[in-house]
């Protein structure tokens, strides 16, 4: 078995199944809020804290990856996911549910997604890293395509409590055991440094303060905050928005519309990620981010006028094209600027900014919905943030051009 192909397989599997943490929460959101006798704004706090802690833990996970390797972090993440679902199964106790999802689940998500999986790819691929990262990140896309309709179908007849217990077993058999086997066959190879020392900044042993002060970090952070806001909208408010708009339709029609929209979003995410991974060149990364965030802004604007199923299909097509592209481009810029020795720390810090945005939009969005009883103001808030992110890409392109001139 060739190790690079093994890294692709294990990374894809981890990204695919880790999407269930947010996917199940998204589908059962309204039922859980009602079951705990909480308003949307109050219950949304669990999702907001999840997002904030995910951001806080991301640089921690990145530093652990830098020191111990991605394998170690992925295994702890699988264990944390099992504990999270077990605690979430206590649907009669909001405190245990909150700790399970917002705290333990946040670590699981940090340890099973972009930072460690990106580090895994960095260690085993010297060429076409963007394409390799696009392939594994499409595990999330497949989660939309395959798992989201499954959660919608199960939602009609299966209690959340039983589903949560079932997910403990799923993560044991399909995530933890494969990761332990992978660790055994890959041995210490995930710690090898096979990236050339041609990063734009030589920051070996750099402190967090030095990383933050580098020219690109501020504009990357501004852009990534819009990424977090728009992804949060999909994760938390997209399904409830459709449920509100289609509430007068028969349940089977609502289920069909939601399932098809989420699956289509995943298909377009897969296509967009492969396209970005194939064409990405660091020299034009700023322009690419500007384009991707611009696409998201247009998609969010369209939601203000959609009241039929075909509109959500159009939204899913447009938004999905940009969904993973911003993460892939940002990750590769981090690798190019900071090198593999510091990439985990730098990308983790950016993901912290990403998740602070998630926290703010999740909580503010819930409050806005409770006050106005519609999602229009949440949509406008997210749209403004993605417009700012698009403009930050233009400034980032200037920084990249200047850095390349200095490097020469």
CORZI-V493722 format. One record per residue. SS is DSSP state (@ for helix, = for strand, . for the rest). PSI is psi in degrees with one decimal (none if undefined). Layout:
BEGIN
ss=SS psi=PSI
ss=SS psi=PSI
END
This chain:
BEGIN
ss=. psi=125.1
ss=. psi=131.0
ss=@ psi=-40.2
ss=@ psi=-41.0
ss=@ psi=-35.8
ss=@ psi=-39.7
ss=@ psi=-40.6
ss=@ psi=-45.8
ss=@ psi=-46.4
ss=@ psi=-38.1
ss=@ psi=-42.0
ss=@ psi=-43.9
ss=@ psi=-42.5
ss=@ psi=-46.5
ss=@ psi=-37.6
ss=@ psi=-52.8
ss=@ psi=-27.8
ss=@ psi=-21.9
ss=@ psi=-17.6
ss=@ psi=-25.6
ss=@ psi=-51.7
ss=@ psi=-30.2
ss=@ psi=-45.0
ss=@ psi=-42.3
ss=@ psi=-40.5
ss=@ psi=-47.8
ss=@ psi=-38.1
ss=. psi=7.6
ss=@ psi=-55.0
ss=@ psi=-37.6
ss=@ psi=-42.0
ss=@ psi=-43.2
ss=@ psi=-43.0
ss=@ psi=-39.6
ss=@ psi=-33.6
ss=. psi=2.2
ss=. psi=45.7
ss=. psi=149.2
ss=. psi=168.2
ss=@ psi=-45.1
ss=@ psi=-41.7
ss=@ psi=-48.2
ss=@ psi=-31.8
ss=@ psi=-18.9
ss=@ psi=-33.3
ss=@ psi=-42.0
ss=@ psi=-36.0
ss=@ psi=-44.6
ss=@ psi=-38.4
ss=@ psi=-49.7
ss=@ psi=-41.2
ss=@ psi=-46.5
ss=@ psi=-34.5
ss=@ psi=-41.7
ss=@ psi=-44.1
ss=@ psi=-38.3
ss=@ psi=-19.5
ss=@ psi=-47.9
ss=@ psi=-31.0
ss=@ psi=-46.7
ss=@ psi=-40.7
ss=@ psi=-42.2
ss=@ psi=-36.8
ss=@ psi=-39.8
ss=@ psi=-43.1
ss=@ psi=-34.5
ss=@ psi=-43.2
ss=@ psi=-10.7
ss=. psi=159.1
ss=@ psi=-33.5
ss=@ psi=-46.9
ss=@ psi=-45.8
ss=@ psi=-42.2
ss=@ psi=-40.6
ss=@ psi=-44.7
ss=@ psi=-33.2
ss=@ psi=-39.8
ss=@ psi=-41.7
ss=@ psi=-43.0
ss=@ psi=-37.7
ss=@ psi=-40.4
ss=@ psi=-44.7
ss=@ psi=-40.5
ss=@ psi=-49.9
ss=@ psi=-34.8
ss=@ psi=-45.4
ss=@ psi=-35.8
ss=@ psi=-21.4
ss=. psi=-15.2
ss=. psi=73.8
ss=. psi=-6.5
ss=. psi=-2.0
ss=. psi=102.4
ss=@ psi=-31.5
ss=@ psi=-45.9
ss=@ psi=-40.3
ss=@ psi=-45.2
ss=@ psi=-47.1
ss=@ psi=-42.0
ss=@ psi=-49.4
ss=@ psi=-53.4
ss=@ psi=-28.3
ss=@ psi=-66.2
ss=@ psi=-41.1
ss=@ psi=-33.0
ss=@ psi=-42.0
ss=@ psi=-42.5
ss=@ psi=-44.9
ss=@ psi=-40.9
ss=@ psi=-37.0
ss=@ psi=-2.9
ss=. psi=11.1
ss=. psi=-134.0
ss=@ psi=-42.7
ss=@ psi=-59.3
ss=@ psi=-37.8
ss=@ psi=-38.5
ss=@ psi=-40.5
ss=@ psi=-37.3
ss=@ psi=-44.6
ss=@ psi=-41.2
ss=@ psi=-35.4
ss=@ psi=-26.1
ss=@ psi=-6.4
ss=. psi=122.4
ss=. psi=-31.3
ss=. psi=153.8
ss=. psi=44.1
ss=@ psi=-38.2
ss=@ psi=-43.4
ss=@ psi=-40.4
ss=@ psi=-43.2
ss=@ psi=-34.3
ss=@ psi=-39.2
ss=@ psi=-49.2
ss=@ psi=-36.1
ss=@ psi=-19.6
ss=@ psi=-4.3
ss=@ psi=-38.0
ss=@ psi=-40.6
ss=@ psi=-43.2
ss=@ psi=-28.1
ss=@ psi=-41.0
ss=@ psi=-43.4
ss=@ psi=-44.5
ss=@ psi=-50.1
ss=@ psi=-39.0
ss=@ psi=-47.1
ss=@ psi=-33.2
ss=@ psi=-44.2
ss=@ psi=-37.3
ss=@ psi=-43.4
ss=@ psi=-44.8
ss=@ psi=-32.8
ss=@ psi=-28.4
ss=. psi=-22.9
ss=. psi=-10.8
ss=. psi=129.1
ss=. psi=146.3
ss=@ psi=-39.9
ss=@ psi=-46.6
ss=@ psi=-40.8
ss=@ psi=-42.1
ss=@ psi=-42.8
ss=@ psi=-40.0
ss=@ psi=-35.9
ss=@ psi=-26.5
ss=@ psi=-45.7
ss=@ psi=-40.8
ss=@ psi=-46.1
ss=@ psi=-31.0
ss=@ psi=-50.1
ss=@ psi=-40.9
ss=@ psi=-11.2
ss=@ psi=-58.2
ss=@ psi=-49.3
ss=@ psi=-44.9
ss=@ psi=-36.8
ss=@ psi=-40.0
ss=@ psi=-40.8
ss=@ psi=-42.3
ss=@ psi=-41.5
ss=@ psi=-38.2
ss=@ psi=-44.0
ss=@ psi=-26.9
ss=@ psi=-16.8
ss=. psi=-122.9
ss=. psi=11.4
ss=@ psi=-23.5
ss=@ psi=-10.6
ss=@ psi=-3.0
ss=. psi=149.1
ss=. psi=97.2
ss=. psi=20.3
ss=. psi=135.8
ss=. psi=155.4
ss=. psi=57.7
ss=. psi=19.9
ss=. psi=152.6
ss=. psi=-26.9
ss=. psi=131.8
ss=. psi=100.0
ss=. psi=27.7
ss=. psi=126.0
ss=. psi=16.3
ss=. psi=147.7
ss=. psi=165.3
ss=@ psi=-39.0
ss=@ psi=-40.3
ss=@ psi=-37.5
ss=@ psi=-45.5
ss=@ psi=-31.9
ss=. psi=-5.1
ss=. psi=152.3
ss=. psi=-34.8
ss=. psi=-20.5
ss=@ psi=-44.7
ss=@ psi=-46.0
ss=@ psi=-32.6
ss=@ psi=-41.1
ss=@ psi=-42.0
ss=@ psi=-45.8
ss=@ psi=-42.8
ss=@ psi=-22.9
ss=@ psi=-37.4
ss=@ psi=-33.5
ss=@ psi=-46.5
ss=@ psi=-43.1
ss=@ psi=-44.9
ss=@ psi=-36.4
ss=@ psi=-37.2
ss=@ psi=-40.6
ss=@ psi=-43.5
ss=@ psi=-45.3
ss=@ psi=-33.3
ss=@ psi=-38.4
ss=@ psi=-11.0
ss=@ psi=-48.5
ss=@ psi=-48.0
ss=@ psi=-34.0
ss=@ psi=-46.8
ss=@ psi=-38.3
ss=@ psi=-38.5
ss=@ psi=-42.3
ss=@ psi=-36.0
ss=. psi=15.4
ss=. psi=-24.5
ss=. psi=-9.7
ss=. psi=159.5
ss=. psi=151.3
ss=@ psi=-38.5
ss=@ psi=-31.2
ss=@ psi=-41.6
ss=@ psi=-46.2
ss=@ psi=-42.4
ss=@ psi=-44.1
ss=@ psi=-44.7
ss=@ psi=-46.7
ss=@ psi=-45.0
ss=@ psi=-41.1
ss=@ psi=-44.3
ss=@ psi=-40.2
ss=@ psi=-42.9
ss=@ psi=-38.8
ss=@ psi=-43.3
ss=@ psi=-39.9
ss=@ psi=-45.3
ss=@ psi=-32.8
ss=@ psi=-43.5
ss=@ psi=-47.5
ss=@ psi=-45.3
ss=@ psi=-39.6
ss=@ psi=-43.0
ss=@ psi=-40.7
ss=@ psi=-47.6
ss=@ psi=-44.8
ss=@ psi=-30.5
ss=@ psi=-39.9
ss=@ psi=-9.4
ss=. psi=129.1
ss=. psi=129.1
ss=@ psi=-32.1
ss=@ psi=-25.8
ss=@ psi=19.2
ss=@ psi=-38.1
ss=@ psi=-44.5
ss=@ psi=-39.1
ss=@ psi=-41.8
ss=@ psi=-40.0
ss=@ psi=-44.0
ss=@ psi=-46.3
ss=@ psi=-43.9
ss=@ psi=-30.0
ss=@ psi=-39.4
ss=@ psi=-42.3
ss=@ psi=-39.7
ss=@ psi=-44.2
ss=@ psi=-39.8
ss=@ psi=-43.7
ss=@ psi=-38.7
ss=@ psi=-39.7
ss=@ psi=-28.1
ss=@ psi=-23.1
ss=@ psi=-15.9
ss=@ psi=2.2
ss=. psi=130.4
ss=. psi=13.0
ss=. psi=162.5
ss=@ psi=-38.6
ss=@ psi=-28.2
ss=@ psi=-39.4
ss=@ psi=-30.1
ss=@ psi=-45.2
ss=@ psi=-44.8
ss=@ psi=-46.6
ss=@ psi=-38.8
ss=@ psi=-47.6
ss=@ psi=-50.5
ss=@ psi=-40.5
ss=@ psi=-32.7
ss=@ psi=-29.1
ss=@ psi=-4.7
ss=. psi=-51.7
ss=. psi=-14.7
ss=@ psi=-40.7
ss=@ psi=-35.0
ss=@ psi=-43.8
ss=@ psi=-48.1
ss=@ psi=-44.1
ss=@ psi=-40.9
ss=@ psi=-42.9
ss=@ psi=-35.0
ss=@ psi=-41.1
ss=@ psi=-44.3
ss=@ psi=-40.9
ss=@ psi=-39.7
ss=@ psi=-40.8
ss=@ psi=-12.7
ss=@ psi=163.9
ss=@ psi=-24.6
ss=@ psi=-28.8
ss=@ psi=0.7
ss=@ psi=-42.6
ss=@ psi=-43.8
ss=@ psi=-44.7
ss=@ psi=-46.0
ss=@ psi=-33.9
ss=@ psi=-40.3
ss=@ psi=-41.1
ss=@ psi=-36.9
ss=@ psi=-27.7
ss=@ psi=-46.0
ss=@ psi=-44.1
ss=@ psi=-46.0
ss=@ psi=-24.6
ss=@ psi=-39.3
ss=@ psi=-41.1
ss=@ psi=-47.1
ss=@ psi=-48.2
ss=@ psi=-45.8
ss=@ psi=-36.6
ss=@ psi=-49.0
ss=@ psi=-47.4
ss=@ psi=-37.9
ss=@ psi=-42.8
ss=@ psi=-41.0
ss=@ psi=-42.9
ss=@ psi=-39.4
ss=@ psi=-44.2
ss=@ psi=-33.6
ss=@ psi=-45.0
ss=@ psi=-13.6
ss=. psi=30.5
ss=. psi=170.2
ss=. psi=7.2
ss=@ psi=-41.7
ss=@ psi=-29.4
ss=@ psi=-44.2
ss=@ psi=-44.8
ss=@ psi=-41.5
ss=@ psi=-46.8
ss=@ psi=-39.8
ss=@ psi=-43.4
ss=@ psi=-40.6
ss=@ psi=-37.9
ss=@ psi=-31.0
ss=@ psi=-44.4
ss=@ psi=-39.6
ss=@ psi=-39.9
ss=@ psi=-42.4
ss=@ psi=-32.5
ss=@ psi=-28.5
ss=@ psi=-34.5
ss=@ psi=-42.7
ss=@ psi=-38.8
ss=@ psi=-36.3
ss=@ psi=-37.4
ss=@ psi=-41.7
ss=@ psi=-42.8
ss=@ psi=-44.0
ss=@ psi=-43.5
ss=@ psi=-39.4
ss=@ psi=-38.4
ss=@ psi=-36.8
ss=@ psi=-43.2
ss=@ psi=-40.1
ss=@ psi=-39.9
ss=. psi=none
END
